[in-house]
Amino acid sequence: MFFILFLLFIIVPAMELSVLIQVGDALGVWPTIGLVFFTAIVGVSLVRSQGLNTLMSVQQKLARGEVPGQEIVEGMMLAVAGVLLLIPGFVTDFIGLLLLTPITRAPIAAFMYKRMQMRVVANGSFGQQGPFNQGPFNQSPFGQNPFENRDKDGNVFEGDFEHKHEPRPETHQIEVPPQDDVPPRDKDK
């Protein structure tokens, strides 16, 4: 985690500054600033169009009854690409464009989706803690995990049940007055 934060807050800004200085020396100050604004505007419009395409793809997969896992990962990548394209600089713009274009985004999303699937299979959830492993020592707040039907020896117990609907006793019945006793309502009032 320290390495990621170091990379994010020290290395990337240093690279951005050096590239901006070199481009500023080659093109001049105002063309460099204009190019930074241009990449941000074009990037946001491309994120919007690609996001709509991804959304339509998700809807098509859902209509067919398929899980749109890779498309959801691509949507997250598009959000990251939008943020990277809005950050002033050319290194973040390059990374944002890699995440934005479908040619490079699809293989990266497929790799990330496969990796997420492997983590889910290995851990049973995305992290080490599931919804009932929230206690102080990874214990369920309800004692035993309610989704496991095992005893202390590891044996699984299964069973069936049946609801029997018995009529209510006479003491629990509600009497409804007949409709003839109800006076008619006056509609003129």
C-alpha positions in Angstrom: 0.0 0.0 0.0 2.9 2.4 0.8 4.4 1.7 -2.7 1.1 2.6 -4.4 0.7 5.8 -2.4 4.4 6.7 -3.1 3.8 6.1 -6.8 0.6 8.0 -6.8 1.7 11.1 -4.9 5.5 11.4 -5.7 6.4 9.6 -8.9 3.4 10.5 -11.1 3.5 14.2 -10.4 7.2 14.4 -10.9 6.8 12.7 -14.3 4.0 15.0 -15.2 6.0 18.1 -14.3 9.0 16.9 -16.3 6.9 16.1 -19.4 5.0 19.4 -19.1 8.3 21.3 -18.9 9.7 19.5 -21.9 6.6 20.1 -24.0 6.5 23.7 -22.8 10.1 24.2 -24.0 9.3 22.6 -27.4 5.9 24.2 -28.1 5.7 27.2 -25.8 3.6 28.0 -22.7 0.3 28.9 -24.3 0.2 26.0 -26.8 1.0 23.6 -24.0 -1.8 25.0 -21.8 -4.2 24.8 -24.8 -3.2 21.2 -25.5 -3.9 20.3 -21.8 -7.3 21.8 -22.0 -8.0 20.2 -25.4 -7.1 16.7 -24.1 -9.4 17.2 -21.1 -12.4 18.3 -23.3 -11.9 15.6 -25.9 -11.3 13.0 -23.2 -14.5 13.8 -21.4 -16.6 13.7 -24.6 -15.0 10.3 -25.5 -15.7 9.0 -22.0 -19.3 9.9 -22.3 -19.7 8.2 -25.7 -17.8 5.1 -24.6 -19.8 5.0 -21.4 -23.1 5.0 -23.3 -21.8 2.2 -25.5 -20.8 0.2 -22.4 -24.2 0.9 -20.8 -26.0 -0.4 -23.9 -23.9 -3.5 -23.9 -24.7 -4.1 -20.2 -28.4 -3.8 -21.0 -28.2 -6.2 -23.9 -26.4 -8.8 -21.7 -29.0 -8.4 -18.9 -31.8 -8.8 -21.5 -30.2 -12.1 -22.6 -29.9 -13.2 -18.9 -26.1 -13.1 -18.9 -23.9 -11.5 -16.2 -22.3 -8.3 -17.5 -19.2 -8.7 -15.4 -16.6 -7.5 -17.9 -18.8 -4.6 -19.0 -19.1 -3.5 -15.4 -15.3 -3.6 -15.1 -15.0 -1.6 -18.3 -17.4 1.0 -16.8 -15.2 1.4 -13.8 -12.2 1.7 -16.1 -14.0 4.5 -18.0 -14.7 6.3 -14.8 -11.0 6.1 -13.9 -10.1 7.2 -17.5 -12.3 10.3 -17.1 -10.6 11.3 -13.9 -7.2 10.7 -15.5 -8.1 12.8 -18.5 -9.2 15.7 -16.3 -6.0 15.8 -14.4 -3.7 18.2 -16.1 -0.7 16.5 -17.7 0.3 14.2 -20.5 1.3 11.1 -18.6 -2.2 10.8 -17.0 -3.8 11.6 -20.3 -1.9 8.8 -22.0 -2.9 6.3 -19.3 -6.5 7.6 -19.5 -6.5 7.1 -23.3 -5.3 3.5 -22.8 -8.2 2.9 -20.5 -10.6 4.8 -22.9 -10.0 3.2 -26.3 -11.9 -0.1 -26.7 -8.8 -1.8 -28.4 -6.8 -1.6 -25.2 -9.6 -1.4 -22.6 -11.2 -4.8 -23.5 -8.1 -6.9 -22.9 -7.3 -5.0 -19.7 -10.9 -5.4 -18.5 -10.9 -9.1 -19.4 -7.7 -9.6 -17.4 -9.0 -7.7 -14.4 -12.4 -9.6 -14.5 -10.6 -13.0 -14.6 -8.5 -11.9 -11.7 -11.5 -10.8 -9.7 -13.2 -14.1 -10.4 -10.2 -16.0 -9.2 -10.1 -14.0 -6.0 -13.8 -14.6 -5.4 -13.3 -18.4 -5.9 -10.2 -18.4 -3.7 -11.6 -16.3 -0.8 -15.3 -16.8 -1.1 -15.6 -13.0 -1.4 -13.6 -10.1 -2.8 -11.7 -9.7 0.5 -11.0 -12.0 3.4 -14.1 -10.8 5.2 -17.6 -11.7 4.1 -20.8 -10.2 5.2 -20.8 -12.3 8.4 -17.1 -12.1 9.2 -17.4 -8.6 10.7 -16.8 -9.4 14.3 -13.6 -8.5 16.2 -11.8 -11.8 15.5 -13.5 -12.6 12.2 -16.4 -14.2 14.0 -20.0 -13.9 13.0 -21.9 -11.4 15.1 -24.7 -14.1 15.3 -22.4 -16.8 16.6 -22.2 -19.3 13.7 -22.4 -18.4 10.1 -26.1 -18.6 9.2 -25.3 -19.8 5.6 -23.4 -22.9 6.9 -25.5 -25.9 8.0 -22.7 -27.7 9.7 -22.3 -29.0 13.2 -19.0 -29.1 15.1 -17.8 -32.2 13.3 -18.4 -30.7 9.9 -21.5 -32.7 9.1 -24.1 -31.0 6.9 -27.7 -31.2 7.9 -30.4 -30.7 5.4 -34.2 -30.9 5.8 -37.6 -30.1 4.4 -40.5 -28.3 6.1 -44.1 -27.9 5.3 -46.5 -25.1 6.3 -49.8 -26.4 7.6 -52.6 -23.9 7.4 -55.1 -24.7 10.1 -58.4 -22.7 10.4 -58.4 -20.0 13.0 -60.4 -20.8 16.2 -63.8 -19.3 16.6 -62.5 -16.8 19.2 -60.1 -15.3 16.6 -62.8 -14.7 13.9 -63.9 -11.1 13.0 -67.6 -10.5 12.4 -68.4 -8.3 9.4 -71.9 -6.7 9.5 -74.1 -7.5 6.5 -74.2 -4.8 3.8 -78.0 -4.3 4.1 -77.7 -2.6 7.5 -75.4 0.1 6.2 -77.3 3.3 5.4 -76.9 4.7 1.9 -74.6 7.7 1.6 -76.0 11.0 0.6 -74.1 12.1 -2.6 -75.6 15.7 -2.6 -73.7 16.8 0.6 
